[in-house]
Amino acid sequence: SVPCSAILSSYLLGERLNLLGKLGCLLSLVGSTVMVIHAPEDEEVTTLEEMTSKLKEPGFLAYAAILLALCFLLIFYLAPRYGQSNILVYLTICSVIGAFSVSSVKGLGIAIKGFFAGQPVLQHPLTWVLVITLVASITTQINYLNKSLDIFNTSLVFPIYYVLFTTIVITTSIILFKEWVTMTVVDIIGTVCGFLTIILGVFLLHAFKDMDVSLGNLPQVLQNEQPAPATRDDKNILIEVDNSSIAPEDKPKVFMLYT
């Protein structure tokens, strides 16, 4: 999503993608590959009853309550005031809501498997709770993502959204499914390094988006320009001569007359 949105917006929407932006796209691909290689194994949850027990755990309930409170704060207080000027407001709303959409998709996937296996999943209340949650979360995400795309650069929206959304998904996975419990130290370090590489790539996309850097003008950009000599007017020269203990002979003396 990061390189595709940046490259397509550059060619289709006329948004500029400089050399550092292309390097950021490459780093995002590398980081994503490292994350996939070291990703944790998915915990096997096969029935809606098991999913219900996961959702009822105190740790996830507290986590969901914090996300809802943060989401309401962003929507009703921060978005009307800072949404038009700060790119993080709308994208944070999309990312926080993404935790509920990912959990709902996971549960509905289990329900669909159970439906084709002949289980009475339509009579289970969790199925309809997950459907309502998924529709509400996806609708909210699309709404605020479109608002962000209308205001800000497309090549910036998707990378930042990717980092925020991935962070929320990883955190939700740790709390809900405990997928990192069985990971080795090497896989944990690899996953963290891959994610930090993605963040570095997104930083290059965002921080240097206005710089005119390309392979053609790279030597001129890297070359240090000689500072221009400071020009001093007559006032500075007179003050310098007046404050010196011994005035140079080649400079005229200045006398101040007070009446």
N, C-alpha and C positions, 0 to 999 in steps of 0.2 A: 504493500500500500504506500509506503514512503517513497520509493523511487518512481513508481508508476504515476502517482499523483503529481509529483514534482516535474517529471519529464513531460507528461501529457499537458499539464497546465502551461508549460513553457512553449510547446509547439501549437496547442490548440487555442489557448487563451491569451497568448502573447506575453505571458509573465516571464521575466528574465530569470535564468538559472545560470549563475556564474560558475567558475572553476571550483570554488570552495563548496558550492551547493552540489555539484556533481560528485565531489569527493565525499560529501556527507551522505549522498545516496549510496555510494559504494560501501561506506562504513556501516550503514544500516543493513545492507544485504549481508555483510560479513557477520555482524552481530547477531542477526536473526538466524543465520546458519549455525553459529556456535550455540545459540540457545536451543535450537531444535535438537542438536546432537546430544546435549547434556540435559534435556528436559526430563522432569520426573515422570515416573510411570503413573498412569491413571489408576486410581483405586477403583476396584470393581464394585459397583453399586448396581444391582440387577433388578430390584423391585422398588415400587413406590413406598412400601413400608420402610425400607432401608433409607430411602431419600428423606422420608418424613422424620425419621430419627436423627438424621444429619442436620436437618433444618431446625430441629427443636433443641439442639445443643446450646447451652448458655453462652458459649463463646461466640457462636455465629449470630445468636439473637442480639447480643450486645453490639457486635460489629454492624449488623443490619440497622440497628437503631441509630448508631453514630452516622452511618451513611445517609439515612433518611433525614436526620437533623441537618447535616451539612447540605444536602440537596435543597431542602426548604429554605435554608439561609441564602443559598446562592440564587435560587429562583425568585424569591420574594423581596430580598433586600439588596444583594450585590448586583444582580443582573440589570434591574432598572437604572442603577446609578453608574455602573462601570462596564456594562456589557458592550457598549458601543466603542469603548476606547481600549479595553484590555482583552486580549485574545484568550487569556486563560479562563475567563469567567464562563463563557458558553461551553468551552471544551471540557472544563472540569465537571460541569453538569452532565454532559454526555458520558464522560468516563465513570462518574459515580453511579449513574443509572445503569451503565454497562455491567456492573456487578450483579444486578438483579436479572438482567437479560441473559447473561451467561448461565447463571444458576437455573433459570427457567428453561433454557434450551436443554441443559443437561437433564433436568427432570422430565421434560417432554420427550426427549429421546428414549428414556427408559419406559415412559408410558406407551410410546409407539411400538417399541419392541414387545411389550406386554400385550398390546392389543392384537398384534398378529400372532402371538402365541396363545391366544384364547383367554387371556386374563380379563377380569371385569374392571378394566381401568376407567371406563366412563362413569362408573358408579363411585369411584374414589374421589373424595373432595379435593385432594391435592392436585388432581389433573386440571380442574377448572381454576383453581387458585393460580397455578402456573400459567395457564392460558391468559388469564386476565393480567397477571403481572408482566408477561412477555409483551402483550399488545400495548399496555400502558408505557412500559420502558422503551420499547422501540419507537413508539410515537413521539415520546419526549426527546429521545436521542435525535431523530430525524429533524424535529422542529428546531432544536438549538444548533445542530450541525449546519443546517441550511442558513440560519441566521449568521453563524460565524463565517460561512462561505460568502455570504452577501457583502460582508464588511471587510474581511481580511483576505490576504493573499492565499490562494489555494495551495501553493507549494509550502506554505507555513502551517496551514490548518491541519492537514493530514499527518505530517510528522509529529507535531506536538500532541495531537489527539492520539496517535499511535502510542507514544510514550506513556501518556497519562492512562489510557485504557489498559495497556499491558501491565502497568503497575497495579492497577485495581484488580485485574484478573488474577495476577500472581498472588496478591494478598488474599483474595477470596478463595483461591484454590488451597492456599496454606491453611486457612481457618476452617473451611467447609469440608474439604476432602482429605486434608492432611497428606497431600501427595509428596511433600518433601521429607516425610519422616524416614522413609526407606532410602533416601539418596545418600550416595557416598560424598566424601569431602571433595573429591575431584569434580564430581558433577555439580555440586553446589558452587564451587569456585568458577567452573566453566559457565554456568548459567548467569551468575552475577557479572562476570567479565563480558559475556555476550550482551547483556542488557546495558552495561555501561558503555560499550562500543556503540550501541544504537543511540544512546543519549548524546554521545560525542558527535555522531553524524548529524543528529537533529540540531545540535548546537551550531554546527558549521552552516547548516541550512538557514538558521534563523539569525545568528549574530552578524553574519557578513553578507546578508542578502542585498544590501545596497552598494556593495563595493563592485567596481568594474574590474574584475580579475578574470583573465583568460590566459591561455597558453601564449597568445600573441604578445600581450602587453605585460606578461609576468616579470621579465627583466626590469622594465621601467618601474613597476610597482615595488619591487624589492630593492631597487637602487635608492640609496639615501641621498636626498637632495641637500645641497649645501645651503646653510641658512643665510638668508640675505642680510647684509650689514645693516645695523640699526642706524637710522638717520636721526640726528639730533638737531633741533631748531636752535635759534639764537638765544632763546630764553634759557634752555638747559646749559648752554655754554656760559652765559653770563653768571648763572647761579653757581656753576662749578668753579669759575674763576674767583667769584666773590667769596666762596667758602674755603678756598685753599689758603694755607698759611703763607705761602710765598707764590705770588702770581708770576707766571712765566713772563719773560721779557718781551717775547714776540706777540703777546696778546695785550690789547688795550685795557687800561684800568677803568673800572666803572665806579662812578661816584654817585651816591644817592643824596639828593637835596630834599630836606623836609621843611615845610613852611607852616 
